């Protein structure tokens, strides 16, 4: 069996780059929420972080997952 490792670095911002994520407590809550819901959907998030108006996410895809579907599942739940 072949070994497949696909790592995707995704970045998305808040609408109109408004700094909704200023509070570090809120950011940590949001990262935990994204991590928890991704785990339930069988999506592995290696790292998640960001700043006032954007989010970085390092995602490890399985061979049967596609970028579009995974991001739709992650961002659709926020």
For each residue, the residues with C-beta under 8 A, 3 or more apart:
1:
2:
3:
4: 62 63
5: 60
6: 60 61 62 63
7: 46 58 59 60 61
8: 58 59 60 61 67 70
9: 56 57 58
10: 56 57 58 59 71
11: 54 55 56 57
12: 54 55 75
13: 17 53 54 55
14: 17 18 19 20 21 53 54
15: 18
16:
17: 13 14 53 54
18: 14 15 53
19: 14 22 52 53
20: 14 52 53
21: 14 26 27 30 50 51 52 53 54 55
22: 19 26 52
23: 26 27
24: 27 28
25: 28 29
26: 21 22 23 29 30
27: 21 23 24 30 31 50
28: 24 25 31 32
29: 25 26 32 33
30: 21 26 27 33 34 55 78
31: 27 28 34 35 48 49 50
32: 28 29 35 36
33: 29 30 36 37 77 78
34: 30 31 37 38 45 48 55 57 74 77 78
35: 31 32 38 39 45 48
36: 32 33 39 40
37: 33 34 40 41 74 77
38: 34 35 41 43 44 45 73 74
39: 35 36 42 43 44 45
40: 36 37
41: 37 38 73
42: 39 62
43: 38 39 59 65 70 73 74
44: 38 39 59 60 62
45: 34 35 38 39 48 57 58 59 60 74
46: 7 58 59 60
47: 56 57 58
48: 31 34 35 45 55 56 57 58
49: 31 55 56
50: 21 27 31 54 55 56
51: 21 54
52: 19 20 21 22
53: 13 14 17 18 19 20 21
54: 11 12 13 14 17 21 50 51
55: 11 12 13 21 30 34 48 49 50
56: 9 10 11 47 48 49 50
57: 9 10 11 34 45 47 48 74
58: 7 8 9 10 45 46 47 48
59: 7 8 10 43 44 45 46 70 74
60: 5 6 7 8 44 45 46
61: 6 7 8 65 66 67 70
62: 4 6 42 44 65
63: 4 6
64:
65: 43 61 62 69 70
66: 61 69 70
67: 8 61 70 71
68: 71 72
69: 65 66 72 73
70: 8 43 59 61 65 66 67 73 74
71: 10 67 68 74 75
72: 68 69 75 76
73: 38 41 43 69 70 76 77
74: 34 37 38 43 45 57 59 70 71 77 78
75: 12 71 72 78
76: 72 73
77: 33 34 37 73 74
78: 30 33 34 74 75
